[in-house]
Amino acid sequence: MKDVQTPGHVSLTTLIGRLRAGRYVIPNFQREFEWKPWDIRELMRSIFLDYYIGSLLLWKGDQRSIDALACEKLYGFQGNRSDATHIVLDGQQRLTAMYYAFVAPRVSAPSRKNRFLFFIRVDQFMDENYDVAFHYEWTRRGENLLNNETEQFESHMFPLAIVGKSGWSLAHWVHNYQRHWELVESSANENGDHITAEKAKHNAQNARLFGEHLKTITDQYQIVYIELDRNLELDKVCDIFTQINSRGIRLDVFDLINALMTPRGIQLKRLWREAKPRLDFVDTSRLNVYVLQVMSILRQAYCSPKYLYYLLPSQQKKIRKPDGSLTKEILIPDNETFERDWNKAVDALQDTISLLRHPQEFGAISSRYLPYVSILPVLAAAHSYAKRLPPRRQLDAHRKLRHWYWASVFTNRYSGSVESTSARDFLDLKSWFGDDDAIPSVISTFGSRFNSLDLRRETKRGTSVYNGIFNLLVLNGARDWMTGLVPRHSDLDDHHIVPKSWGKEYRPNSSIDTILNRTPLTAETNRRVIGSRLPNKYLPELQEDHGEDVVLATLESHFISRRACSILLRNPFTRSDYDDFLNERQRTLQAAIEDLLIKERLDLLPHLRELDASVESTELRLRDLVAAELEGDAAKLPSHVAQKIQRRIKSAANRNPILDPEVYAALKKMLEFADLRDLQDIIANRLLYAAFRSRFPNKDILAKRFDQLAELRNQIRHSRTVDGVTRRDGEAALLWFGGVLDLA
């Protein structure tokens, strides 16, 4: 009997050549290429670290079988189908990802507007910083970098598109890269710049070693495949494909670590069985891996699979020292240490889950309303780290952690590949905990983008933004519409404000299921009060029973403003009224996000929120006064104040690439980076005081009021407790500044 299955393997170079030649086609019944750029990046990482990427299942095709399955070219392939020799039954995503990264066709990535280009940061790769060594670009910079070899060498960026070129392109690139740094070394030595020469020499050595690694990978890395015979009947081929896709067995890193632990005397599955009931609030099959990731983050900051292997007792890890030499260390010396770290990680996750589900902490009252599960490892690790800080620093660290969490939720930060993001965020948070100026970039991104959130589009429970809004409603103490009390949170669900039945009949422009039309209500309220009725029917009944002010206050706890309520009461209620309501609630929710999250007032008691808002209003009016009296001339600022402001602007621009420093050349914009003490220094400056004397005739009183205001702001913003004396002094300062600034 003739063999119908032939196992084989092919080198990376040969496979890329076949991809470039159009040898592989995809049957119509396969799904579209849908990998995200970070998925492609992770595949590249696996290949260049010599990891196994799974086997391919190919059917040796002819024109008859290719036509019968309506086969299509790989995504991005520009040639015709006539050169095809194999039909891809399993491995389409991997093969297409390799084609897209190595051949770099001029097409946008799936579901993206831009073309993505992939690079290896050679310096990071050679330093074994693999989590940041693999990079992709989708902006104009990527195109420019691909076409500028000198810039590639200067920035140590190796384009993976070089691998996909035929001939000697790869060897030439490596030779030119090494030669570039040899010339830099030679020039530096001639100029007596020995520091630059030493760095260039190191780069040239790295270039040679990287070239050797490239040659090894491209020539010797093997992709395994099984080839089905050309004469195999179509029905049998389809049956094989179906069996493969319906009976796959998941083997994840936990299973592999468990297998390696067993000979060392650690029963990892037993530890997990004991821990699982403590974490069962979260619905994910990866919780056992998350425990290992928390251990790894706390031990070494990183949590990708490569780093999890260093958790094995007595396992040596290579560490590159600042001078470039390598040393070795053991993270976990023995089984006892492993089990102790495991238990600490389980405790950290349990503690974090309790915080997330608490109605006054993060508001994820049900696992259905967790914005992410993938954020758990880094959140638990950072929370555990913050708890171990000196007591006087813990309060501020947990405030920063909450700010980072909400920024991550509303920027969808943890919706894709998260391991490298988790490592980067943990390191950023540690720095921020110790240095107020080391603000993570995601905070700036959140601050600049939250106003562009289109909440109309958030219609599916489970997305980070949808669930984040629901969590905020819970945190805001959304009261029951029947009793006016904060209900038991186990009884809450998100229900429609304008009923779903109305949406089916009137078919408004925006979905009836949008989060803007939903709010936490008890099932009893939904059945007895709302049902299938419009708000203009049930709200008047509530007002008659409880009074208009009570009902309005209750609705405001749901971020439904008085104006939104008046829109809901319109009769008849039309499609345009529904749009007006959504617009108003979008405005109210965005204002709440800014007030509670951007300005960090979520943790404050209501009376402190009002005080904080009053301090901010006074500060803004003082900025306007300074800008007006200095006639918009930034050159008039005291030099030490101007230097501080410029440093802050530069720091903010480094963290947030979309911030344009040139915009902040104007005085009024510059003053956005001035704090209360800076404003005091400007007003009281010896050369500028004459411009402000009519309003502030007594410098001593001015200094006292600034001290009172700054102390109030400091206690609100950092200690989160305000003593009676500071509060009364601060309120007196607010009244004084208000009277002075109201002067014509």
C-alpha positions in Angstrom: 0.0 0.0 0.0 1.4 3.4 -1.0 2.2 5.7 1.9 -0.3 8.6 2.1 1.6 10.5 4.7 5.2 11.5 4.4 7.0 13.3 7.3 9.7 15.8 6.5 11.4 19.0 7.4 12.7 22.1 5.6 15.2 24.8 6.5 14.0 28.3 7.1 15.8 29.6 4.0 14.2 27.0 1.8 10.8 27.6 3.2 11.0 31.3 2.6 12.1 30.6 -0.9 9.0 28.5 -1.5 6.8 31.1 0.2 8.2 33.8 -2.1 7.6 31.6 -5.1 4.0 31.1 -4.3 4.2 27.3 -3.6 1.5 27.3 -0.9 -2.2 28.1 -1.2 -5.0 28.1 1.3 -8.3 26.2 0.8 -11.5 28.2 0.9 -12.8 26.5 4.0 -9.9 27.9 6.1 -10.5 31.1 8.1 -8.9 34.3 7.0 -5.4 35.3 8.1 -6.2 37.1 11.3 -3.0 37.2 13.3 -2.3 40.6 14.9 1.2 42.2 14.6 2.2 41.1 18.1 1.3 37.5 17.2 3.7 37.7 14.2 6.3 39.3 16.4 6.1 36.4 18.9 6.5 33.9 16.1 9.6 35.6 14.9 10.9 35.5 18.5 10.3 31.8 18.7 12.1 31.2 15.4 15.2 33.3 16.2 15.4 31.8 19.7 15.4 28.3 18.1 12.1 27.3 19.6 9.8 24.7 18.1 6.8 26.3 16.3 4.8 23.2 15.6 4.4 21.1 12.5 2.6 21.9 9.2 0.1 19.7 7.5 0.4 20.0 3.7 -1.4 18.3 0.8 0.6 17.9 -2.3 -1.8 19.4 -4.8 -2.5 19.6 -8.5 -4.7 21.9 -10.4 -7.7 19.6 -9.9 -7.5 19.7 -6.1 -6.5 23.3 -6.0 -9.6 24.2 -8.1 -11.9 21.8 -6.1 -11.1 23.6 -2.8 -11.2 27.1 -4.4 -7.7 27.7 -3.0 -6.4 31.2 -2.6 -3.0 32.8 -2.4 -1.4 33.6 1.0 -2.4 37.0 2.3 -0.2 39.7 0.7 1.1 37.4 -2.1 1.3 39.4 -5.4 1.9 36.6 -7.9 -0.5 34.1 -9.5 -1.7 30.8 -8.3 -0.3 28.7 -11.1 3.0 28.0 -9.3 1.3 26.4 -6.3 2.4 22.9 -5.3 0.9 22.4 -1.8 -2.4 23.1 -0.1 -2.0 24.2 3.5 -4.4 22.2 5.8 -2.8 23.2 9.1 -0.3 26.0 9.6 -1.8 28.8 7.5 -1.4 31.5 10.2 2.3 30.6 10.8 3.2 30.4 7.1 1.4 33.7 6.3 3.0 35.4 9.2 6.4 34.3 8.0 5.6 35.5 4.5 4.4 38.9 5.8 7.4 39.4 8.1 10.2 38.0 5.8 9.0 39.1 2.4 7.4 42.3 3.6 4.7 42.8 0.9 3.4 46.3 0.4 0.0 45.5 1.9 -1.6 46.6 5.2 -1.8 44.1 8.0 -5.2 42.4 8.5 -7.8 44.8 9.9 -5.2 47.6 9.9 -4.8 50.7 7.7 -1.0 50.4 7.6 1.7 48.1 6.5 3.7 46.6 9.4 7.4 46.0 9.2 9.4 43.8 11.6 12.9 44.3 13.0 15.3 42.8 15.5 17.1 45.2 17.8 20.5 43.6 17.5 22.0 45.2 20.6 19.1 44.0 22.8 19.1 40.6 21.2 22.8 40.1 21.8 22.3 41.3 25.4 19.6 38.5 25.7 16.9 41.1 26.4 14.6 39.1 24.2 11.3 40.6 25.4 12.2 43.9 23.8 14.5 42.7 21.0 11.7 42.0 18.5 10.0 45.1 17.2 7.5 46.2 14.6 6.7 49.5 13.0 3.6 50.8 11.2 4.4 54.5 10.9 6.4 56.3 8.2 9.5 55.7 10.3 9.3 52.0 9.5 9.3 52.7 5.7 12.1 55.2 6.1 14.1 52.8 8.2 13.6 49.9 5.8 15.2 52.1 3.0 18.0 53.6 5.0 20.8 51.2 5.7 22.9 53.7 7.7 20.1 54.4 10.1 19.6 50.7 10.5 23.2 50.3 11.6 23.1 53.4 13.9 20.0 52.2 15.7 20.9 48.5 15.5 17.7 47.6 13.7 17.9 44.5 11.5 15.0 44.4 9.1 13.5 40.9 8.8 12.7 41.7 5.2 16.4 41.1 4.5 15.9 37.4 5.3 13.3 37.2 2.6 15.5 38.5 -0.2 17.3 36.2 -2.5 21.1 36.0 -3.1 23.7 37.5 -0.9 21.5 40.2 0.7 21.7 38.8 4.2 25.5 38.3 4.1 26.0 41.8 2.6 23.9 43.4 5.4 25.8 41.7 8.1 29.2 42.6 6.5 28.2 46.3 6.0 26.8 46.5 9.6 30.1 45.2 11.0 32.1 47.4 8.7 30.1 50.4 9.8 31.1 50.0 13.4 34.7 49.1 12.6 35.0 52.5 10.7 33.4 54.3 13.7 36.0 52.6 16.0 38.8 53.6 13.7 37.7 57.2 13.5 37.2 57.5 17.2 40.6 56.1 17.9 42.1 58.7 15.6 40.3 61.4 17.5 41.4 60.1 20.8 37.8 59.3 21.8 38.5 56.0 23.5 35.0 55.6 25.1 33.3 55.8 21.7 35.9 53.5 20.2 35.3 50.9 22.9 31.5 51.0 22.3 32.0 50.8 18.5 34.4 47.8 19.0 31.7 46.1 21.1 29.1 46.8 18.4 31.3 45.4 15.7 31.8 42.2 17.7 28.1 41.9 18.2 27.6 42.4 14.5 29.8 39.4 13.8 28.2 37.2 16.4 24.7 38.2 15.3 25.6 37.3 11.7 26.8 33.9 12.8 23.5 33.4 14.6 21.5 34.5 11.6 23.4 32.1 9.4 22.8 29.2 11.8 19.1 30.0 12.1 18.4 30.5 8.4 20.4 27.4 7.3 19.8 25.0 10.2 16.4 25.9 11.8 14.0 23.2 10.6 10.2 23.5 10.2 8.6 20.1 10.4 5.7 19.1 8.1 3.6 16.1 7.1 2.8 15.8 3.4 -0.3 14.0 2.3 -0.1 12.2 -1.1 -1.4 14.0 -4.1 -3.7 11.0 -5.0 -5.5 11.1 -1.6 -9.2 11.5 -2.1 -10.7 14.9 -1.2 -13.2 13.5 1.3 -10.4 11.9 3.3 -8.3 15.0 3.3 -11.3 17.0 4.6 -11.9 14.4 7.3 -8.2 14.6 8.4 -8.5 18.4 8.6 -11.7 18.2 10.6 -10.2 15.8 13.1 -7.1 17.9 13.6 -9.2 21.0 14.3 -11.7 19.4 16.6 -9.5 17.2 18.8 -6.5 19.4 19.5 -5.0 19.0 23.0 -3.6 22.0 24.7 -0.1 21.7 26.2 0.9 24.9 27.8 3.9 26.1 29.8 2.3 25.0 33.1 2.3 21.4 31.8 5.9 21.6 30.7 7.0 23.2 34.0 5.1 20.5 35.9 6.9 17.7 33.9 10.3 19.3 34.7 9.4 19.7 38.4 8.3 16.2 39.1 11.8 14.6 39.1 12.9 17.4 41.5 10.3 16.3 44.0 7.7 19.1 43.5 4.1 18.1 42.6 3.1 21.3 40.8 -0.4 20.0 40.0 -1.0 19.2 43.7 0.0 22.8 44.6 -2.4 24.1 42.0 -5.3 21.9 43.1 -4.8 23.3 46.6 -4.7 26.9 45.3 -7.4 26.8 42.7 -10.5 27.2 45.1 -9.0 30.4 46.4 -8.9 32.0 42.9 -12.1 30.5 41.4 -13.8 34.0 41.1 -11.8 34.4 37.8 -13.0 32.4 34.8 -9.9 31.5 32.9 -7.9 28.3 32.2 -4.6 30.2 32.5 -4.8 30.9 36.3 -2.2 28.2 37.0 0.2 29.9 34.6 -0.6 33.3 36.2 0.7 32.0 39.5 4.0 31.2 37.9 4.1 34.6 36.1 3.5 36.4 39.4 6.4 34.5 40.9 8.6 35.3 37.9 7.7 39.0 37.9 8.5 39.4 41.6 11.8 37.5 41.2 13.1 38.9 37.8 10.5 41.3 36.4 9.9 39.2 33.3 7.2 36.5 32.8 7.5 35.1 29.3 7.9 31.3 29.0 11.6 31.5 28.7 11.9 33.2 32.1 9.5 30.8 33.8 12.0 28.0 33.3 14.4 29.9 35.6 11.9 29.2 38.5 13.1 25.6 38.5 15.0 25.0 41.8 18.8 25.3 41.2 18.3 26.4 37.6 21.1 28.8 36.5 20.3 32.0 34.7 22.7 34.0 32.6 23.1 37.6 33.6 25.0 40.2 31.6 26.8 42.7 33.8 27.2 46.4 33.0 30.7 45.7 31.6 29.3 43.3 29.1 30.6 40.1 30.8 28.3 37.2 31.6 27.7 35.8 35.0 25.2 33.2 36.4 22.7 33.3 39.2 20.2 31.0 40.7 16.8 32.5 41.4 15.3 29.6 43.3 17.9 27.7 45.3 15.7 24.8 46.6 12.2 23.3 46.7 11.3 25.0 49.9 12.0 28.5 48.4 9.9 27.5 45.3 6.9 26.5 47.5 7.3 29.7 49.6 7.3 31.9 46.4 4.4 29.9 45.0 2.3 30.5 48.1 3.2 34.2 48.1 2.1 34.5 44.5 -1.2 32.7 45.3 -1.7 35.1 48.2 -1.0 38.1 45.9 -3.5 36.9 43.3 -6.2 36.2 45.9 -5.7 39.6 47.5 -5.8 41.4 44.1 -8.9 39.5 43.0 -10.6 40.6 46.3 -9.7 44.2 45.5 -11.0 44.0 41.9 -14.3 42.6 42.9 -14.8 45.0 45.9 -17.6 47.5 45.1 -15.7 50.4 46.6 -12.2 49.5 45.2 -12.5 48.5 41.5 -16.1 47.5 41.1 -15.8 44.2 39.2 -18.6 42.7 41.2 -18.7 39.6 38.9 -16.1 37.8 36.8 -18.2 38.8 33.8 -17.3 42.4 34.5 -13.5 42.0 34.8 -12.0 44.3 32.1 -9.1 41.9 31.7 -7.9 38.6 33.2 -4.5 39.0 31.4 -3.6 42.0 33.6 -3.8 39.9 36.7 -0.1 38.8 36.9 1.4 42.3 36.7 -1.3 43.8 38.9 -0.9 41.2 41.6 2.9 41.5 41.5 2.8 45.3 41.6 0.2 45.3 44.4 2.4 42.8 46.4 5.5 45.0 45.8 3.7 48.1 46.9 2.5 46.4 50.1 6.2 45.7 51.0 7.2 49.4 50.7 7.8 51.4 53.9 4.4 52.4 55.4 4.7 56.1 54.6 5.1 55.2 50.9 2.4 52.6 50.5 -0.6 55.0 50.2 1.0 56.9 47.4 2.1 53.7 45.6 -1.4 52.2 45.7 -2.8 55.5 44.4 -0.4 55.3 41.4 -1.2 51.7 40.9 -5.0 52.5 40.6 -4.2 55.2 38.1 -2.1 52.9 36.0 -4.9 50.2 36.2 -7.6 52.5 34.9 -5.3 53.9 32.2 -4.6 50.3 31.0 -8.3 49.5 31.0 -9.4 52.5 28.9 -6.4 52.2 26.5 -7.0 48.5 25.8 -3.4 47.9 26.9 -3.9 44.3 27.8 -6.0 43.1 24.9 -3.1 41.6 22.9 0.2 39.9 23.7 0.8 40.8 27.3 4.0 39.2 28.6 6.5 41.9 27.4 3.9 44.6 28.3 3.6 43.1 31.8 7.4 43.2 32.3 7.7 46.7 31.0 4.8 48.0 33.2 6.1 46.3 36.3 9.5 48.0 35.9 7.8 51.3 35.1 5.6 51.1 38.2 8.6 50.3 40.5 10.3 53.4 39.1 7.2 55.5 39.5 6.6 54.4 43.1 10.1 55.8 44.0 10.1 58.9 41.7 7.0 61.1 41.0 8.5 62.3 37.8 9.0 58.8 36.3 5.4 58.6 35.1 4.7 55.6 32.8 3.8 56.5 29.2 0.4 54.8 29.4 -0.7 57.5 31.9 0.0 60.2 29.4 -1.6 58.2 26.7 -4.7 57.8 28.8 -4.8 61.5 29.6 -4.6 62.5 25.9 -7.0 59.9 24.5 -9.8 59.4 26.9 -11.9 62.2 25.2 -11.8 60.2 22.0 -13.5 57.2 23.5 -16.5 56.4 21.4 -18.7 54.7 24.0 -21.5 54.2 21.5 -19.5 51.4 19.9 -19.2 49.6 23.2 -22.0 47.1 22.9 -20.5 43.8 24.1 -20.0 42.8 27.7 -16.5 41.6 28.2 -14.5 44.2 26.4 -12.2 46.3 28.6 -14.0 49.6 28.0 -17.5 48.3 28.4 -16.6 46.5 31.6 -14.6 49.5 32.8 -17.6 51.8 32.5 -19.8 49.2 34.3 -17.2 49.1 37.1 -17.2 52.9 37.4 -21.0 52.8 37.7 -20.7 50.4 40.6 -17.9 52.5 42.2 -20.1 55.6 41.9 -22.6 53.9 44.2 -25.4 53.5 41.6 -28.6 53.4 43.7 -31.6 51.3 43.1 -34.4 53.1 41.3 -37.1 51.7 43.5 -35.6 51.9 47.0 -32.9 54.6 46.5 -30.5 52.3 48.4 -27.2 50.9 47.1 -28.3 47.3 46.3 -26.6 44.0 47.1 -24.0 43.7 44.3 -24.6 40.0 43.8 -28.1 41.0 42.5 -26.9 43.6 40.0 -26.8 43.2 36.2 -26.6 45.7 33.3 -30.1 46.4 32.0 -31.4 48.7 29.3 -32.6 52.2 30.1 -34.5 52.6 26.9 -35.9 49.1 26.4 -34.6 46.7 23.8 -38.1 46.2 22.4 -38.2 49.9 21.4 -34.9 49.5 19.6 -36.2 46.6 17.6 -39.2 48.6 16.4 -37.6 52.0 15.8 -34.1 50.9 14.8 -32.1 53.9 16.0 -28.8 54.9 14.4 -26.8 53.6 17.4 -27.2 50.2 18.9 -29.8 49.7 21.7 -27.1 47.6 23.4 -24.5 50.3 23.8 -23.1 50.8 27.3 -24.5 54.3 27.1 -28.0 52.8 27.3 -27.2 50.4 30.1 -26.7 50.6 33.8 -26.5 48.4 36.9 -30.1 47.5 38.1 -31.5 44.7 40.1 -33.6 42.2 38.3 -36.6 43.2 40.4 -36.3 46.9 39.3 -35.9 45.8 35.7 -39.0 43.7 35.8 -41.3 45.8 38.0 -40.3 49.3 37.0 -38.9 49.2 33.5 -40.1 46.1 31.8 -40.7 47.0 28.1 -41.7 50.6 28.9 -40.0 53.8 27.8 -38.5 56.1 30.4 -41.2 58.7 29.7 -43.6 56.2 31.2 -41.8 54.8 34.3 -39.8 57.9 35.4 -42.9 60.1 36.1 -44.2 57.3 38.3 -41.0 57.2 40.2 -41.1 61.0 40.6 -44.6 60.9 41.9 -43.8 58.2 44.4 -40.4 59.6 45.6 -40.2 63.2 44.5 -38.4 64.7 41.6 -35.2 65.7 43.5 -34.8 62.2 44.9 -35.2 60.6 41.5 -32.8 63.0 39.9 -30.2 62.3 42.6 -30.6 58.6 42.1 -30.2 58.9 38.3 -27.1 61.1 38.8 -25.5 58.2 40.7 -25.8 56.3 37.4 -24.1 59.2 35.5 -27.5 60.2 34.1 -27.5 64.0 34.2 -30.6 66.2 34.7 -30.5 67.1 31.1 -30.3 63.4 30.1 -33.3 62.8 32.3 -35.3 65.6 30.6 -34.4 64.0 27.2 -35.7 60.6 28.4 -39.0 62.3 29.5 -39.7 63.6 26.0 -43.1 62.4 24.6 -43.1 61.2 22.0 -39.6 59.7 22.3 -38.0 59.5 18.8 -34.8 58.2 17.3 -33.3 61.7 17.4 -34.2 61.9 21.1 -32.4 58.6 21.7 -29.3 60.1 19.9 -29.5 63.2 22.1 -29.6 61.0 25.2 -26.6 59.0 24.1 -24.7 62.2 23.4 -25.5 63.6 26.8 -24.6 60.4 28.7 -21.3 60.1 26.7 -20.5 63.7 27.8 -21.3 62.9 31.4 -19.3 59.7 31.5 -16.3 61.4 29.9 -16.5 64.1 32.5 -16.6 61.5 35.2 -13.6 59.7 33.7 -11.7 62.9 33.7 -12.8 63.9 37.2 -12.5 60.5 38.9 -9.6 58.9 37.0 -7.5 61.5 35.1 -7.6 63.9 38.0 -7.5 60.9 40.5 -10.5 61.9 42.6 -12.0 58.5 42.7 -10.3 57.7 46.1 -11.4 60.9 47.7 -14.4 61.4 49.9 -17.1 63.7 48.3 -16.2 66.8 50.3 -12.5 66.3 49.4 -13.4 66.0 45.7 -15.1 69.4 46.0 -12.1 70.9 47.7 -9.7 69.4 45.2 -11.8 70.8 42.3 -11.8 74.3 44.0 -8.0 74.2 44.4 -7.7 73.3 40.7 -10.0 76.1 39.7 -8.0 78.6 41.7 -4.7 77.3 40.1 -6.2 77.7 36.6 -7.3 81.3 37.3 -3.8 82.1 38.7 -2.3 80.7 35.4 -4.6 82.9 33.4 -3.6 86.0 35.5 0.1 85.3 35.0 -0.3 84.8 31.3 -2.3 88.1 31.0 0.1 90.2 33.2 3.2 88.9 31.4 1.4 89.7 28.1 1.9 86.2 26.8 5.7 86.6 26.7 7.4 83.4 27.9 10.8 85.2 28.0 9.6 87.2 31.0 9.5 84.1 33.2 12.1 83.8 35.9 14.9 81.6 34.5 14.7 78.9 37.2 10.9 78.6 36.7 11.3 78.4 32.9 14.0 75.7 33.2 11.8 73.6 35.5 8.8 73.9 33.1 10.9 73.0 30.1 12.3 69.9 31.9 8.7 68.8 32.6 7.6 69.4 29.0 10.6 67.4 27.7 9.9 64.6 30.2 6.3 64.5 29.1 7.2 64.4 25.4 9.6 61.5 26.0 6.8 59.5 27.7 4.1 60.5 25.2 5.3 60.6 21.5 2.1 62.4 20.4 2.9 65.4 22.6 4.4 68.2 20.5 6.9 70.3 22.5 6.6 73.1 20.0 2.9 73.6 21.0 4.1 74.5 24.5 6.4 77.3 23.4 3.5 79.8 24.1 3.4 81.1 27.6 -0.2 80.0 28.3 0.6 76.4 27.2 3.8 76.4 29.2 2.0 77.3 32.3 0.0 74.0 32.1 3.3 72.5 33.5 3.6 75.1 36.3 2.5 74.1 39.8 1.3 76.3 42.6 4.9 77.0 43.9 6.0 78.0 40.4 3.1 80.4 40.2 4.1 81.8 43.6 7.7 82.3 42.4 6.5 84.1 39.3 4.1 86.5 41.1 6.5 87.3 43.9 9.6 87.6 41.7 11.5 90.9 42.3 11.4 91.9 38.7 7.8 91.0 38.0 6.0 91.8 41.3 5.1 95.3 40.1 2.7 93.8 37.6 0.8 92.0 40.4 1.1 94.5 43.2 -2.4 96.0 42.7 -3.9 92.6 43.5 -1.4 91.3 46.0 -0.1 94.4 47.9 1.3 92.4 50.8 3.9 89.7 50.0 3.8 88.1 53.4 0.1 87.5 53.2 0.5 86.2 49.6 3.1 83.7 50.8 1.0 82.6 53.7 -2.0 82.0 51.5 0.1 80.0 48.9 1.4 77.9 51.8 -2.1 77.1 53.0 -3.3 76.3 49.5 -0.2 74.1 48.7 -0.5 72.2 52.0 -4.2 71.5 51.4 -3.4 70.2 47.8 -0.5 68.2 49.1 -2.5 66.4 51.8 -5.4 65.7 49.4 -3.1 64.4 46.7 -0.6 62.4 48.7 -1.7 61.5 52.2 -5.4 61.2 51.3 -6.2 62.4 54.8 -6.8 66.1 55.6 -6.6 67.3 59.2 -9.0 69.9 60.5 -6.5 72.8 60.7 -5.2 72.2 57.2 -8.7 72.1 55.8 -9.8 75.3 57.5 -6.6 77.1 56.5 -7.0 75.8 52.9 -10.7 76.9 52.7 -9.6 80.4 54.0 -7.0 80.6 51.3 -9.5 79.6 48.6 -11.9 82.3 49.8 -9.1 84.9 49.8 -7.8 84.0 46.4 -11.4 83.9 45.1 -12.0 87.5 46.3 -8.7 88.8 44.9 -9.1 87.1 41.5 -12.7 88.4 41.2 -11.4 92.0 41.4 -11.8 93.8 38.1 
